[in-house]
Amino acid sequence: MAESLIVEVVSPEAVLYSGEADMVITRTLGGGEVAFQAGHTAFLGALIENHARVFQTDGKIQDIAIHRGFVEVSGTPTKVSILSDTAELAEDIDVERAKAAHERHQNTLRVEEIEEVIAEAIAGRDRATARLKAVGSFTA
């Protein structure tokens, strides 16, 4: 049997996930998606808004919307720590609210010319996209 890793997903409000897994996939700033398995070398990376997946040892997948933060891989046994500004388990996401937010931010981007408002709309759209991907409801 393959060795598992220890996974913790922590936000300032709570420990959202803690357990063993076979693999974790998340997305880093400027580096694209990265997968971690037992034995992975030490790693530290900044995270962007993304749909992270924790492949649990029982075969289930825990989908998580990550809204920035850091991922650290260390130790023996291998431990993956995701320290997020904000994170949400898929089952806690309000899909209709996320869809409405995504559409609202897309509409803002179509008409807005003020840089600060555009930056806020891009950040909001990216958060909504991460939520929708985490629940499997995102369509481009």
DARA-V580932 format. One record per residue. N is the residue number from 0. RES is the residue in three letters. SS is DSSP state (~ for helix, > for strand, _ for the rest). PSI is psi in whole degrees, 0 to 359 (999 if undefined). D_FIRST is the distance of its C-alpha to the first C-alpha in Angstrom with 1 decimal. Layout:
[[N | RES | SS | PSI | D_FIRST] [N | RES | SS | PSI | D_FIRST]]
This chain:
[[0 | MET | _ | 137 | 0.0] [1 | ALA | _ | 150 | 3.8] [2 | GLU | _ | 143 | 6.5] [3 | SER | _ | 170 | 9.0] [4 | LEU | > | 162 | 12.7] [5 | ILE | > | 133 | 15.7] [6 | VAL | > | 135 | 18.3] [7 | GLU | > | 132 | 21.9] [8 | VAL | > | 117 | 24.6] [9 | VAL | > | 134 | 28.0] [10 | SER | > | 170 | 31.5] [11 | PRO | _ | 334 | 34.8] [12 | GLU | _ | 328 | 35.0] [13 | ALA | _ | 166 | 31.7] [14 | VAL | > | 111 | 27.9] [15 | LEU | > | 328 | 26.9] [16 | TYR | > | 138 | 23.2] [17 | SER | > | 123 | 21.0] [18 | GLY | > | 188 | 17.3] [19 | GLU | > | 151 | 13.7] [20 | ALA | > | 162 | 12.7] [21 | ASP | > | 331 | 10.5] [22 | MET | > | 151 | 13.9] [23 | VAL | > | 134 | 17.6] [24 | ILE | > | 132 | 20.5] [25 | THR | > | 179 | 24.1] [26 | ARG | > | 128 | 27.4] [27 | THR | > | 158 | 29.2] [28 | LEU | _ | 118 | 33.0] [29 | GLY | _ | 359 | 34.0] [30 | GLY | _ | 354 | 30.5] [31 | GLY | > | 194 | 29.3] [32 | GLU | > | 143 | 25.8] [33 | VAL | > | 140 | 23.0] [34 | ALA | > | 141 | 19.3] [35 | PHE | > | 134 | 17.2] [36 | GLN | _ | 170 | 13.5] [37 | ALA | _ | 139 | 12.0] [38 | GLY | _ | 358 | 14.1] [39 | HIS | _ | 143 | 17.0] [40 | THR | _ | 160 | 20.4] [41 | ALA | _ | 142 | 22.8] [42 | PHE | > | 144 | 24.5] [43 | LEU | > | 126 | 27.4] [44 | GLY | > | 152 | 28.9] [45 | ALA | > | 140 | 31.5] [46 | LEU | > | 147 | 30.5] [47 | ILE | _ | 174 | 32.8] [48 | GLU | _ | 129 | 33.1] [49 | ASN | > | 170 | 30.0] [50 | HIS | > | 103 | 27.5] [51 | ALA | > | 149 | 24.3] [52 | ARG | > | 130 | 21.0] [53 | VAL | > | 113 | 18.2] [54 | PHE | > | 99 | 15.1] [55 | GLN | > | 158 | 13.9] [56 | THR | _ | 342 | 10.5] [57 | ASP | _ | 6 | 12.4] [58 | GLY | _ | 349 | 13.3] [59 | LYS | _ | 159 | 16.8] [60 | ILE | > | 127 | 18.5] [61 | GLN | > | 114 | 20.9] [62 | ASP | > | 136 | 23.8] [63 | ILE | > | 133 | 26.1] [64 | ALA | > | 120 | 29.5] [65 | ILE | > | 132 | 29.8] [66 | HIS | > | 78 | 33.4] [67 | ARG | > | 170 | 33.4] [68 | GLY | > | 211 | 32.0] [69 | PHE | > | 153 | 29.6] [70 | VAL | > | 135 | 25.9] [71 | GLU | > | 134 | 24.7] [72 | VAL | > | 130 | 21.4] [73 | SER | > | 166 | 21.3] [74 | GLY | _ | 176 | 19.8] [75 | THR | _ | 112 | 16.9] [76 | PRO | _ | 159 | 14.7] [77 | THR | _ | 132 | 15.7] [78 | LYS | > | 130 | 18.0] [79 | VAL | > | 118 | 19.7] [80 | SER | > | 123 | 23.1] [81 | ILE | > | 116 | 25.3] [82 | LEU | > | 106 | 28.8] [83 | SER | > | 144 | 30.9] [84 | ASP | > | 315 | 34.6] [85 | THR | > | 141 | 33.9] [86 | ALA | > | 153 | 30.9] [87 | GLU | > | 130 | 30.6] [88 | LEU | > | 146 | 27.8] [89 | ALA | ~ | 320 | 28.5] [90 | GLU | ~ | 348 | 29.5] [91 | ASP | ~ | 359 | 32.2] [92 | ILE | _ | 133 | 33.8] [93 | ASP | _ | 102 | 37.2] [94 | VAL | ~ | 314 | 37.0] [95 | GLU | ~ | 321 | 40.8] [96 | ARG | ~ | 318 | 41.6] [97 | ALA | ~ | 319 | 39.2] [98 | LYS | ~ | 316 | 40.8] [99 | ALA | ~ | 319 | 44.2] [100 | ALA | ~ | 318 | 43.5] [101 | HIS | ~ | 313 | 42.1] [102 | GLU | ~ | 318 | 45.3] [103 | ARG | ~ | 316 | 47.5] [104 | HIS | ~ | 323 | 46.2] [105 | GLN | ~ | 318 | 46.4] [106 | ASN | ~ | 319 | 50.0] [107 | THR | ~ | 317 | 50.8] [108 | LEU | ~ | 334 | 49.5] [109 | ARG | ~ | 332 | 51.8] [110 | VAL | ~ | 342 | 54.9] [111 | GLU | _ | 146 | 54.5] [112 | GLU | _ | 348 | 56.0] [113 | ILE | _ | 124 | 55.7] [114 | GLU | ~ | 317 | 52.9] [115 | GLU | ~ | 320 | 51.7] [116 | VAL | ~ | 321 | 51.5] [117 | ILE | ~ | 315 | 49.6] [118 | ALA | ~ | 317 | 47.1] [119 | GLU | ~ | 321 | 46.6] [120 | ALA | ~ | 321 | 46.3] [121 | ILE | ~ | 315 | 43.6] [122 | ALA | ~ | 317 | 41.6] [123 | GLY | ~ | 318 | 42.0] [124 | ARG | ~ | 318 | 41.1] [125 | ASP | ~ | 322 | 37.9] [126 | ARG | ~ | 315 | 36.9] [127 | ALA | ~ | 320 | 37.7] [128 | THR | ~ | 316 | 35.8] [129 | ALA | ~ | 318 | 32.6] [130 | ARG | ~ | 313 | 33.1] [131 | LEU | ~ | 322 | 33.7] [132 | LYS | ~ | 322 | 30.7] [133 | ALA | ~ | 329 | 28.5] [134 | VAL | _ | 2 | 29.9] [135 | GLY | _ | 24 | 30.0] [136 | SER | _ | 12 | 33.8] [137 | PHE | _ | 130 | 34.7] [138 | THR | _ | 129 | 37.0] [139 | ALA | _ | 999 | 38.6]]
